[in-house]
Amino acid sequence: MNLIFEKIREILHNSYSIHYDQIELETNFELELGMDSREFFEIIVDFEKAFNINIFLDDLSEIITIKDAVQYIEKKIEIRENNNNL
């Protein structure tokens, strides 16, 4: 499995007591995990810290499922690594 997905699962399980079997790529943060906007924002901050990235507020509407979060984080890491290689 993807290392980013595994780290997200770890964060959700350890920090938010969400069972591993509830955390799949298709899982919707709001509908399936019942997260309100405050909880979602807290998770976003946790993701920023864990992956050493910045997630822009304007981009939050793109992150609906865990798969969306994985893909967004992958892009941010790729951009960071490309900038470091310049």
N, CA, C and O atoms as a CHARMM CRD file, in Angstrom:
* protein
*
  344
    1    1 MET  N      0.84000  -1.20000   0.00000 PROA 1      0.00000
    2    1 MET  CA     0.00000   0.00000   0.00000 PROA 1      0.00000
    3    1 MET  C      0.87000   1.24300   0.00000 PROA 1      0.00000
    4    1 MET  O      2.04700   1.19900   0.35600 PROA 1      0.00000
    5    2 ASN  N      0.28800   2.31500  -0.39300 PROA 2      0.00000
    6    2 ASN  CA     0.93500   3.61200  -0.46300 PROA 2      0.00000
    7    2 ASN  C      1.37000   4.07900   0.93800 PROA 2      0.00000
    8    2 ASN  O      0.59800   3.97800   1.89200 PROA 2      0.00000
    9    3 LEU  N      2.59300   4.58500   1.05900 PROA 3      0.00000
   10    3 LEU  CA     3.11000   5.04100   2.34800 PROA 3      0.00000
   11    3 LEU  C      2.33600   6.23800   2.88400 PROA 3      0.00000
   12    3 LEU  O      2.15400   6.36700   4.09500 PROA 3      0.00000
   13    4 ILE  N      1.88200   7.10600   1.99900 PROA 4      0.00000
   14    4 ILE  CA     1.08800   8.25700   2.43300 PROA 4      0.00000
   15    4 ILE  C     -0.24100   7.78200   3.01200 PROA 4      0.00000
   16    4 ILE  O     -0.67400   8.26300   4.05900 PROA 4      0.00000
   17    5 PHE  N     -0.88100   6.84700   2.33700 PROA 5      0.00000
   18    5 PHE  CA    -2.13900   6.29100   2.83600 PROA 5      0.00000
   19    5 PHE  C     -1.93100   5.64600   4.20200 PROA 5      0.00000
   20    5 PHE  O     -2.74600   5.82800   5.10700 PROA 5      0.00000
   21    6 GLU  N     -0.85700   4.90300   4.35100 PROA 6      0.00000
   22    6 GLU  CA    -0.57900   4.25000   5.62900 PROA 6      0.00000
   23    6 GLU  C     -0.36900   5.27100   6.74400 PROA 6      0.00000
   24    6 GLU  O     -0.83400   5.06800   7.86500 PROA 6      0.00000
   25    7 LYS  N      0.32500   6.36000   6.44600 PROA 7      0.00000
   26    7 LYS  CA     0.54900   7.40800   7.44300 PROA 7      0.00000
   27    7 LYS  C     -0.76500   8.08800   7.80100 PROA 7      0.00000
   28    7 LYS  O     -1.00400   8.38200   8.97300 PROA 7      0.00000
   29    8 ILE  N     -1.61100   8.34100   6.83000 PROA 8      0.00000
   30    8 ILE  CA    -2.92500   8.92400   7.09900 PROA 8      0.00000
   31    8 ILE  C     -3.73800   7.99900   7.99600 PROA 8      0.00000
   32    8 ILE  O     -4.37000   8.44700   8.95200 PROA 8      0.00000
   33    9 ARG  N     -3.71800   6.71300   7.68400 PROA 9      0.00000
   34    9 ARG  CA    -4.43700   5.73800   8.52400 PROA 9      0.00000
   35    9 ARG  C     -3.93500   5.78200   9.95700 PROA 9      0.00000
   36    9 ARG  O     -4.72000   5.74800  10.90400 PROA 9      0.00000
   37   10 GLU  N     -2.62200   5.85900  10.10400 PROA 10     0.00000
   38   10 GLU  CA    -2.01300   5.91600  11.43500 PROA 10     0.00000
   39   10 GLU  C     -2.46500   7.17300  12.18700 PROA 10     0.00000
   40   10 GLU  O     -2.81600   7.09700  13.36500 PROA 10     0.00000
   41   11 ILE  N     -2.45900   8.30900  11.52100 PROA 11     0.00000
   42   11 ILE  CA    -2.89600   9.56500  12.14100 PROA 11     0.00000
   43   11 ILE  C     -4.35400   9.46700  12.56800 PROA 11     0.00000
   44   11 ILE  O     -4.69300   9.80200  13.70400 PROA 11     0.00000
   45   12 LEU  N     -5.21900   9.01100  11.66600 PROA 12     0.00000
   46   12 LEU  CA    -6.64200   8.91300  11.97100 PROA 12     0.00000
   47   12 LEU  C     -6.91200   7.92900  13.10500 PROA 12     0.00000
   48   12 LEU  O     -7.77300   8.16800  13.95100 PROA 12     0.00000
   49   13 HSD  N     -6.18600   6.84300  13.11800 PROA 13     0.00000
   50   13 HSD  CA    -6.38200   5.83700  14.16600 PROA 13     0.00000
   51   13 HSD  C     -5.84600   6.31800  15.51400 PROA 13     0.00000
   52   13 HSD  O     -6.54700   6.26200  16.52500 PROA 13     0.00000
   53   14 ASN  N     -4.61900   6.78400  15.52000 PROA 14     0.00000
   54   14 ASN  CA    -3.97200   7.15100  16.78900 PROA 14     0.00000
   55   14 ASN  C     -4.49500   8.45700  17.38100 PROA 14     0.00000
   56   14 ASN  O     -4.65400   8.56200  18.59800 PROA 14     0.00000
   57   15 SER  N     -4.76100   9.44100  16.54900 PROA 15     0.00000
   58   15 SER  CA    -5.16300  10.75400  17.05500 PROA 15     0.00000
   59   15 SER  C     -6.67200  10.93800  17.16600 PROA 15     0.00000
   60   15 SER  O     -7.14200  11.76900  17.94300 PROA 15     0.00000
   61   16 TYR  N     -7.42900  10.16900  16.39400 PROA 16     0.00000
   62   16 TYR  CA    -8.87700  10.37500  16.34900 PROA 16     0.00000
   63   16 TYR  C     -9.67800   9.11300  16.65800 PROA 16     0.00000
   64   16 TYR  O    -10.90100   9.09500  16.52100 PROA 16     0.00000
   65   17 SER  N     -8.98200   8.07000  17.07400 PROA 17     0.00000
   66   17 SER  CA    -9.61100   6.80800  17.48700 PROA 17     0.00000
   67   17 SER  C    -10.53800   6.21600  16.43000 PROA 17     0.00000
   68   17 SER  O    -11.56800   5.62400  16.75200 PROA 17     0.00000
   69   18 ILE  N    -10.16400   6.38100  15.18200 PROA 18     0.00000
   70   18 ILE  CA   -10.94400   5.79200  14.09400 PROA 18     0.00000
   71   18 ILE  C    -10.36500   4.41000  13.80700 PROA 18     0.00000
   72   18 ILE  O     -9.15800   4.26600  13.61500 PROA 18     0.00000
   73   19 HSD  N    -11.21400   3.41100  13.78000 PROA 19     0.00000
   74   19 HSD  CA   -10.76000   2.04100  13.55200 PROA 19     0.00000
   75   19 HSD  C    -10.21100   1.88200  12.13500 PROA 19     0.00000
   76   19 HSD  O    -10.73300   2.45500  11.17800 PROA 19     0.00000
   77   20 TYR  N     -9.14900   1.09400  12.02800 PROA 20     0.00000
   78   20 TYR  CA    -8.50000   0.87900  10.73700 PROA 20     0.00000
   79   20 TYR  C     -9.47300   0.39500   9.66800 PROA 20     0.00000
   80   20 TYR  O     -9.34100   0.76800   8.50300 PROA 20     0.00000
   81   21 ASP  N    -10.45100  -0.43200  10.04800 PROA 21     0.00000
   82   21 ASP  CA   -11.37100  -0.95700   9.04200 PROA 21     0.00000
   83   21 ASP  C    -12.31600   0.10500   8.48700 PROA 21     0.00000
   84   21 ASP  O    -12.99400  -0.14600   7.49100 PROA 21     0.00000
   85   22 GLN  N    -12.38000   1.28500   9.10400 PROA 22     0.00000
   86   22 GLN  CA   -13.18200   2.39700   8.60100 PROA 22     0.00000
   87   22 GLN  C    -12.39000   3.27500   7.64200 PROA 22     0.00000
   88   22 GLN  O    -12.95700   4.15000   6.98900 PROA 22     0.00000
   89   23 ILE  N    -11.09100   3.04800   7.55500 PROA 23     0.00000
   90   23 ILE  CA   -10.21800   3.94300   6.79900 PROA 23     0.00000
   91   23 ILE  C     -9.79200   3.26900   5.50300 PROA 23     0.00000
   92   23 ILE  O     -8.84900   2.47900   5.47500 PROA 23     0.00000
   93   24 GLU  N    -10.49700   3.59400   4.44400 PROA 24     0.00000
   94   24 GLU  CA   -10.19400   3.09700   3.10300 PROA 24     0.00000
   95   24 GLU  C    -10.00800   4.29800   2.18500 PROA 24     0.00000
   96   24 GLU  O    -10.36500   5.41700   2.55300 PROA 24     0.00000
   97   25 LEU  N     -9.46100   4.08300   1.01300 PROA 25     0.00000
   98   25 LEU  CA    -9.25000   5.19100   0.09000 PROA 25     0.00000
   99   25 LEU  C    -10.55200   5.92100  -0.24700 PROA 25     0.00000
  100   25 LEU  O    -10.54800   7.14100  -0.40900 PROA 25     0.00000
  101   26 GLU  N    -11.65000   5.19800  -0.35300 PROA 26     0.00000
  102   26 GLU  CA   -12.93000   5.78400  -0.73200 PROA 26     0.00000
  103   26 GLU  C    -13.64900   6.45400   0.42900 PROA 26     0.00000
  104   26 GLU  O    -14.68800   7.08300   0.22200 PROA 26     0.00000
  105   27 THR  N    -13.12800   6.33800   1.63900 PROA 27     0.00000
  106   27 THR  CA   -13.79400   6.87900   2.81800 PROA 27     0.00000
  107   27 THR  C    -13.91500   8.39600   2.72500 PROA 27     0.00000
  108   27 THR  O    -12.94300   9.09700   2.44400 PROA 27     0.00000
  109   28 ASN  N    -15.12500   8.88500   2.96800 PROA 28     0.00000
  110   28 ASN  CA   -15.42600  10.30600   2.93600 PROA 28     0.00000
  111   28 ASN  C    -15.26900  10.85600   4.36000 PROA 28     0.00000
  112   28 ASN  O    -15.85600  10.32600   5.30300 PROA 28     0.00000
  113   29 PHE  N    -14.47800  11.91600   4.50300 PROA 29     0.00000
  114   29 PHE  CA   -14.21800  12.47300   5.83300 PROA 29     0.00000
  115   29 PHE  C    -15.49600  12.90000   6.54500 PROA 29     0.00000
  116   29 PHE  O    -15.67400  12.62000   7.73100 PROA 29     0.00000
  117   30 GLU  N    -16.37600  13.57100   5.83000 PROA 30     0.00000
  118   30 GLU  CA   -17.59400  14.08600   6.45800 PROA 30     0.00000
  119   30 GLU  C    -18.68400  13.02600   6.56100 PROA 30     0.00000
  120   30 GLU  O    -19.21900  12.78800   7.64400 PROA 30     0.00000
  121   31 LEU  N    -19.01400  12.39100   5.44300 PROA 31     0.00000
  122   31 LEU  CA   -20.15300  11.47900   5.42000 PROA 31     0.00000
  123   31 LEU  C    -19.90900  10.18100   6.17700 PROA 31     0.00000
  124   31 LEU  O    -20.78300   9.70700   6.90300 PROA 31     0.00000
  125   32 GLU  N    -18.72200   9.60700   6.00900 PROA 32     0.00000
  126   32 GLU  CA   -18.47900   8.29400   6.61300 PROA 32     0.00000
  127   32 GLU  C    -17.77400   8.36500   7.96400 PROA 32     0.00000
  128   32 GLU  O    -17.98400   7.51000   8.82500 PROA 32     0.00000
  129   33 LEU  N    -16.93900   9.38600   8.14500 PROA 33     0.00000
  130   33 LEU  CA   -16.24300   9.51800   9.42800 PROA 33     0.00000
  131   33 LEU  C    -16.93400  10.52200  10.34100 PROA 33     0.00000
  132   33 LEU  O    -16.56900  10.65300  11.50900 PROA 33     0.00000
  133   34 GLY  N    -17.93700  11.23700   9.81100 PROA 34     0.00000
  134   34 GLY  CA   -18.72400  12.15300  10.62000 PROA 34     0.00000
  135   34 GLY  C    -17.97200  13.37900  11.10800 PROA 34     0.00000
  136   34 GLY  O    -18.30300  13.93000  12.15800 PROA 34     0.00000
  137   35 MET  N    -16.97300  13.80900  10.36700 PROA 35     0.00000
  138   35 MET  CA   -16.16300  14.94400  10.80100 PROA 35     0.00000
  139   35 MET  C    -16.84300  16.26200  10.45900 PROA 35     0.00000
  140   35 MET  O    -17.33300  16.46700   9.34900 PROA 35     0.00000
  141   36 ASP  N    -16.85500  17.14600  11.45000 PROA 36     0.00000
  142   36 ASP  CA   -17.33300  18.49200  11.16600 PROA 36     0.00000
  143   36 ASP  C    -16.15300  19.33200  10.69100 PROA 36     0.00000
  144   36 ASP  O    -15.02600  18.84000  10.62700 PROA 36     0.00000
  145   37 SER  N    -16.40100  20.57900  10.36200 PROA 37     0.00000
  146   37 SER  CA   -15.34900  21.42200   9.77600 PROA 37     0.00000
  147   37 SER  C    -14.18300  21.64000  10.72900 PROA 37     0.00000
  148   37 SER  O    -13.03800  21.71600  10.28400 PROA 37     0.00000
  149   38 ARG  N    -14.44300  21.74400  12.02500 PROA 38     0.00000
  150   38 ARG  CA   -13.36500  21.92000  12.99600 PROA 38     0.00000
  151   38 ARG  C    -12.46200  20.69900  13.04800 PROA 38     0.00000
  152   38 ARG  O    -11.23700  20.82400  13.01900 PROA 38     0.00000
  153   39 GLU  N    -13.05900  19.53000  13.12400 PROA 39     0.00000
  154   39 GLU  CA   -12.28100  18.28900  13.15300 PROA 39     0.00000
  155   39 GLU  C    -11.49300  18.10300  11.85800 PROA 39     0.00000
  156   39 GLU  O    -10.33800  17.68000  11.88200 PROA 39     0.00000
  157   40 PHE  N    -12.11300  18.41700  10.75000 PROA 40     0.00000
  158   40 PHE  CA   -11.44100  18.28100   9.46200 PROA 40     0.00000
  159   40 PHE  C    -10.23800  19.21300   9.40000 PROA 40     0.00000
  160   40 PHE  O     -9.16900  18.82400   8.92900 PROA 40     0.00000
  161   41 PHE  N    -10.41100  20.44100   9.87500 PROA 41     0.00000
  162   41 PHE  CA    -9.29900  21.39100   9.88300 PROA 41     0.00000
  163   41 PHE  C     -8.16500  20.87900  10.77100 PROA 41     0.00000
  164   41 PHE  O     -6.99600  21.01800  10.41100 PROA 41     0.00000
  165   42 GLU  N     -8.48600  20.29700  11.91400 PROA 42     0.00000
  166   42 GLU  CA    -7.46700  19.72300  12.80500 PROA 42     0.00000
  167   42 GLU  C     -6.70100  18.61000  12.09500 PROA 42     0.00000
  168   42 GLU  O     -5.48100  18.51200  12.22400 PROA 42     0.00000
  169   43 ILE  N     -7.40700  17.78400  11.35600 PROA 43     0.00000
  170   43 ILE  CA    -6.75600  16.70000  10.61200 PROA 43     0.00000
  171   43 ILE  C     -5.83500  17.26700   9.54300 PROA 43     0.00000
  172   43 ILE  O     -4.72900  16.76700   9.33900 PROA 43     0.00000
  173   44 ILE  N     -6.28900  18.30100   8.86700 PROA 44     0.00000
  174   44 ILE  CA    -5.46400  18.93700   7.83700 PROA 44     0.00000
  175   44 ILE  C     -4.16800  19.44800   8.45700 PROA 44     0.00000
  176   44 ILE  O     -3.09500  19.27800   7.87600 PROA 44     0.00000
  177   45 VAL  N     -4.25500  20.06800   9.62200 PROA 45     0.00000
  178   45 VAL  CA    -3.05100  20.54600  10.31900 PROA 45     0.00000
  179   45 VAL  C     -2.14400  19.35700  10.66900 PROA 45     0.00000
  180   45 VAL  O     -0.92300  19.45300  10.54300 PROA 45     0.00000
  181   46 ASP  N     -2.72200  18.26900  11.09500 PROA 46     0.00000
  182   46 ASP  CA    -1.93000  17.06400  11.39200 PROA 46     0.00000
  183   46 ASP  C     -1.23000  16.54600  10.13400 PROA 46     0.00000
  184   46 ASP  O     -0.07300  16.13000  10.19100 PROA 46     0.00000
  185   47 PHE  N     -1.92600  16.57100   9.01100 PROA 47     0.00000
  186   47 PHE  CA    -1.32400  16.13800   7.74500 PROA 47     0.00000
  187   47 PHE  C     -0.17900  17.06500   7.35200 PROA 47     0.00000
  188   47 PHE  O      0.86500  16.60600   6.88900 PROA 47     0.00000
  189   48 GLU  N     -0.37500  18.36700   7.53500 PROA 48     0.00000
  190   48 GLU  CA     0.69100  19.31900   7.21000 PROA 48     0.00000
  191   48 GLU  C      1.95400  19.02500   8.01500 PROA 48     0.00000
  192   48 GLU  O      3.06400  19.02500   7.48100 PROA 48     0.00000
  193   49 LYS  N      1.76500  18.77800   9.29400 PROA 49     0.00000
  194   49 LYS  CA     2.91200  18.48600  10.16400 PROA 49     0.00000
  195   49 LYS  C      3.56200  17.15400   9.79600 PROA 49     0.00000
  196   49 LYS  O      4.78700  17.05900   9.72000 PROA 49     0.00000
  197   50 ALA  N      2.75500  16.13900   9.57000 PROA 50     0.00000
  198   50 ALA  CA     3.27300  14.79200   9.30500 PROA 50     0.00000
  199   50 ALA  C      4.05700  14.72200   8.00100 PROA 50     0.00000
  200   50 ALA  O      5.04700  13.99700   7.90300 PROA 50     0.00000
  201   51 PHE  N      3.60900  15.47900   6.99900 PROA 51     0.00000
  202   51 PHE  CA     4.21900  15.38600   5.67100 PROA 51     0.00000
  203   51 PHE  C      5.06700  16.61200   5.31700 PROA 51     0.00000
  204   51 PHE  O      5.62800  16.69600   4.22400 PROA 51     0.00000
  205   52 ASN  N      5.15200  17.55500   6.25200 PROA 52     0.00000
  206   52 ASN  CA     5.94600  18.76800   6.05700 PROA 52     0.00000
  207   52 ASN  C      5.53700  19.51200   4.77600 PROA 52     0.00000
  208   52 ASN  O      6.36100  19.82900   3.91800 PROA 52     0.00000
  209   53 ILE  N      4.23400  19.77100   4.69100 PROA 53     0.00000
  210   53 ILE  CA     3.67600  20.48300   3.53600 PROA 53     0.00000
  211   53 ILE  C      2.73600  21.57300   4.04100 PROA 53     0.00000
  212   53 ILE  O      2.39500  21.62000   5.22300 PROA 53     0.00000
  213   54 ASN  N      2.32900  22.43900   3.13600 PROA 54     0.00000
  214   54 ASN  CA     1.27800  23.42500   3.41200 PROA 54     0.00000
  215   54 ASN  C      0.07800  23.08000   2.55900 PROA 54     0.00000
  216   54 ASN  O      0.19300  22.88400   1.34900 PROA 54     0.00000
  217   55 ILE  N     -1.07400  23.00900   3.20100 PROA 55     0.00000
  218   55 ILE  CA    -2.32100  22.77000   2.48900 PROA 55     0.00000
  219   55 ILE  C     -3.09400  24.08200   2.51700 PROA 55     0.00000
  220   55 ILE  O     -3.42600  24.59500   3.58600 PROA 55     0.00000
  221   56 PHE  N     -3.37600  24.61400   1.34700 PROA 56     0.00000
  222   56 PHE  CA    -4.03100  25.90500   1.24500 PROA 56     0.00000
  223   56 PHE  C     -5.52700  25.78900   1.50800 PROA 56     0.00000
  224   56 PHE  O     -6.17300  24.82900   1.08800 PROA 56     0.00000
  225   57 LEU  N     -6.06300  26.77900   2.20900 PROA 57     0.00000
  226   57 LEU  CA    -7.49100  26.77100   2.52600 PROA 57     0.00000
  227   57 LEU  C     -8.35000  26.67000   1.27200 PROA 57     0.00000
  228   57 LEU  O     -9.38600  26.00600   1.27800 PROA 57     0.00000
  229   58 ASP  N     -7.92600  27.31800   0.21000 PROA 58     0.00000
  230   58 ASP  CA    -8.68500  27.27600  -1.04700 PROA 58     0.00000
  231   58 ASP  C     -8.74000  25.86500  -1.63500 PROA 58     0.00000
  232   58 ASP  O     -9.61800  25.56100  -2.44200 PROA 58     0.00000
  233   59 ASP  N     -7.81000  25.01300  -1.23300 PROA 59     0.00000
  234   59 ASP  CA    -7.75200  23.64700  -1.76400 PROA 59     0.00000
  235   59 ASP  C     -8.57600  22.64800  -0.94700 PROA 59     0.00000
  236   59 ASP  O     -8.77100  21.51100  -1.37700 PROA 59     0.00000
  237   60 LEU  N     -9.05400  23.06000   0.21300 PROA 60     0.00000
  238   60 LEU  CA    -9.76400  22.11700   1.08800 PROA 60     0.00000
  239   60 LEU  C    -11.00700  21.52700   0.44100 PROA 60     0.00000
  240   60 LEU  O    -11.38800  20.39900   0.75300 PROA 60     0.00000
  241   61 SER  N    -11.63900  22.26500  -0.44800 PROA 61     0.00000
  242   61 SER  CA   -12.84200  21.74600  -1.10900 PROA 61     0.00000
  243   61 SER  C    -12.52700  20.57300  -2.03500 PROA 61     0.00000
  244   61 SER  O    -13.42700  19.82800  -2.42200 PROA 61     0.00000
  245   62 GLU  N    -11.25400  20.40800  -2.39100 PROA 62     0.00000
  246   62 GLU  CA   -10.82500  19.28100  -3.23000 PROA 62     0.00000
  247   62 GLU  C    -10.63700  17.99700  -2.42800 PROA 62     0.00000
  248   62 GLU  O    -10.59100  16.90800  -2.99900 PROA 62     0.00000
  249   63 ILE  N    -10.52700  18.12200  -1.10500 PROA 63     0.00000
  250   63 ILE  CA   -10.21400  16.97300  -0.25300 PROA 63     0.00000
  251   63 ILE  C    -11.49000  16.50200   0.42900 PROA 63     0.00000
  252   63 ILE  O    -11.88700  17.00900   1.47900 PROA 63     0.00000
  253   64 ILE  N    -12.11400  15.52000  -0.19800 PROA 64     0.00000
  254   64 ILE  CA   -13.37900  14.99400   0.30900 PROA 64     0.00000
  255   64 ILE  C    -13.19200  13.57400   0.84000 PROA 64     0.00000
  256   64 ILE  O    -13.74600  13.20200   1.87500 PROA 64     0.00000
  257   65 THR  N    -12.40900  12.80000   0.11800 PROA 65     0.00000
  258   65 THR  CA   -12.13900  11.41800   0.53600 PROA 65     0.00000
  259   65 THR  C    -10.67000  11.27400   0.93200 PROA 65     0.00000
  260   65 THR  O     -9.85600  12.16500   0.68700 PROA 65     0.00000
  261   66 ILE  N    -10.35800  10.16900   1.53100 PROA 66     0.00000
  262   66 ILE  CA    -8.97000   9.89100   1.88800 PROA 66     0.00000
  263   66 ILE  C     -8.11000   9.80500   0.63500 PROA 66     0.00000
  264   66 ILE  O     -6.95400  10.22800   0.64800 PROA 66     0.00000
  265   67 LYS  N     -8.66600   9.25800  -0.45300 PROA 67     0.00000
  266   67 LYS  CA    -7.93200   9.20700  -1.71700 PROA 67     0.00000
  267   67 LYS  C     -7.57600  10.61000  -2.19300 PROA 67     0.00000
  268   67 LYS  O     -6.47300  10.83800  -2.69100 PROA 67     0.00000
  269   68 ASP  N     -8.50600  11.55200  -2.04300 PROA 68     0.00000
  270   68 ASP  CA    -8.23100  12.93800  -2.41500 PROA 68     0.00000
  271   68 ASP  C     -7.06500  13.48700  -1.60000 PROA 68     0.00000
  272   68 ASP  O     -6.19300  14.17300  -2.13400 PROA 68     0.00000
  273   69 ALA  N     -7.05700  13.18100  -0.31100 PROA 69     0.00000
  274   69 ALA  CA    -5.97700  13.65100   0.56100 PROA 69     0.00000
  275   69 ALA  C     -4.64700  13.04700   0.14000 PROA 69     0.00000
  276   69 ALA  O     -3.63700  13.74800   0.08300 PROA 69     0.00000
  277   70 VAL  N     -4.63700  11.75200  -0.15400 PROA 70     0.00000
  278   70 VAL  CA    -3.41400  11.07600  -0.59200 PROA 70     0.00000
  279   70 VAL  C     -2.88500  11.72600  -1.86600 PROA 70     0.00000
  280   70 VAL  O     -1.69900  12.04300  -1.95900 PROA 70     0.00000
  281   71 GLN  N     -3.75800  11.92300  -2.83700 PROA 71     0.00000
  282   71 GLN  CA    -3.32600  12.50900  -4.11200 PROA 71     0.00000
  283   71 GLN  C     -2.83000  13.93900  -3.92900 PROA 71     0.00000
  284   71 GLN  O     -1.83900  14.33100  -4.54400 PROA 71     0.00000
  285   72 TYR  N     -3.49600  14.71000  -3.10300 PROA 72     0.00000
  286   72 TYR  CA    -3.07900  16.09000  -2.84700 PROA 72     0.00000
  287   72 TYR  C     -1.69800  16.11200  -2.18800 PROA 72     0.00000
  288   72 TYR  O     -0.82200  16.87600  -2.59200 PROA 72     0.00000
  289   73 ILE  N     -1.51500  15.27900  -1.18400 PROA 73     0.00000
  290   73 ILE  CA    -0.23600  15.21900  -0.47900 PROA 73     0.00000
  291   73 ILE  C      0.87400  14.74800  -1.41400 PROA 73     0.00000
  292   73 ILE  O      1.98600  15.27400  -1.36900 PROA 73     0.00000
  293   74 GLU  N      0.58100  13.76100  -2.26200 PROA 74     0.00000
  294   74 GLU  CA     1.56900  13.29300  -3.24000 PROA 74     0.00000
  295   74 GLU  C      2.03900  14.44800  -4.12900 PROA 74     0.00000
  296   74 GLU  O      3.23500  14.60700  -4.37500 PROA 74     0.00000
  297   75 LYS  N      1.08600  15.24700  -4.60500 PROA 75     0.00000
  298   75 LYS  CA     1.43300  16.38400  -5.46900 PROA 75     0.00000
  299   75 LYS  C      2.30500  17.39100  -4.72700 PROA 75     0.00000
  300   75 LYS  O      3.29400  17.88300  -5.26800 PROA 75     0.00000
  301   76 LYS  N      1.93400  17.69200  -3.49100 PROA 76     0.00000
  302   76 LYS  CA     2.69000  18.66200  -2.70800 PROA 76     0.00000
  303   76 LYS  C      4.11900  18.17500  -2.44600 PROA 76     0.00000
  304   76 LYS  O      5.06600  18.95800  -2.52100 PROA 76     0.00000
  305   77 ILE  N      4.27300  16.90000  -2.14300 PROA 77     0.00000
  306   77 ILE  CA     5.60300  16.34300  -1.90300 PROA 77     0.00000
  307   77 ILE  C      6.41900  16.36400  -3.18900 PROA 77     0.00000
  308   77 ILE  O      7.60900  16.67800  -3.17100 PROA 77     0.00000
  309   78 GLU  N      5.77900  16.03000  -4.30000 PROA 78     0.00000
  310   78 GLU  CA     6.47500  16.04600  -5.58900 PROA 78     0.00000
  311   78 GLU  C      6.95800  17.46300  -5.92700 PROA 78     0.00000
  312   78 GLU  O      8.08800  17.64000  -6.38200 PROA 78     0.00000
  313   79 ILE  N      6.11500  18.45900  -5.70800 PROA 79     0.00000
  314   79 ILE  CA     6.49800  19.84500  -5.96200 PROA 79     0.00000
  315   79 ILE  C      7.66800  20.23800  -5.07200 PROA 79     0.00000
  316   79 ILE  O      8.62800  20.85400  -5.53400 PROA 79     0.00000
  317   80 ARG  N      7.58600  19.88200  -3.80500 PROA 80     0.00000
  318   80 ARG  CA     8.67500  20.20700  -2.86800 PROA 80     0.00000
  319   80 ARG  C      9.97600  19.56800  -3.30700 PROA 80     0.00000
  320   80 ARG  O     11.02200  20.21700  -3.30700 PROA 80     0.00000
  321   81 GLU  N      9.91900  18.30400  -3.68100 PROA 81     0.00000
  322   81 GLU  CA    11.13800  17.59900  -4.09600 PROA 81     0.00000
  323   81 GLU  C     11.70000  18.16900  -5.39100 PROA 81     0.00000
  324   81 GLU  O     12.91700  18.27700  -5.54300 PROA 81     0.00000
  325   82 ASN  N     10.82800  18.53500  -6.32400 PROA 82     0.00000
  326   82 ASN  CA    11.29200  19.14400  -7.57200 PROA 82     0.00000
  327   82 ASN  C     11.95200  20.49000  -7.30400 PROA 82     0.00000
  328   82 ASN  O     12.96200  20.81600  -7.92800 PROA 82     0.00000
  329   83 ASN  N     11.39800  21.27500  -6.38500 PROA 83     0.00000
  330   83 ASN  CA    11.98100  22.56500  -6.04500 PROA 83     0.00000
  331   83 ASN  C     13.32800  22.40500  -5.33800 PROA 83     0.00000
  332   83 ASN  O     14.22100  23.23500  -5.50700 PROA 83     0.00000
  333   84 ASN  N     13.47200  21.35600  -4.55900 PROA 84     0.00000
  334   84 ASN  CA    14.72800  21.09600  -3.85600 PROA 84     0.00000
  335   84 ASN  C     15.83100  20.66300  -4.82400 PROA 84     0.00000
  336   84 ASN  O     17.01700  20.83500  -4.54300 PROA 84     0.00000
  337   85 ASN  N     15.43300  20.10700  -5.95500 PROA 85     0.00000
  338   85 ASN  CA    16.42200  19.64600  -6.93900 PROA 85     0.00000
  339   85 ASN  C     16.87700  20.74000  -7.89200 PROA 85     0.00000
  340   85 ASN  O     17.75500  20.51500  -8.72500 PROA 85     0.00000
  341   86 LEU  N     16.29000  21.91600  -7.77500 PROA 86     0.00000
  342   86 LEU  CA    16.67200  23.01200  -8.68300 PROA 86     0.00000
  343   86 LEU  C     17.98400  23.63800  -8.27400 PROA 86     0.00000
  344   86 LEU  O     18.45300  24.57200  -8.92600 PROA 86     0.00000
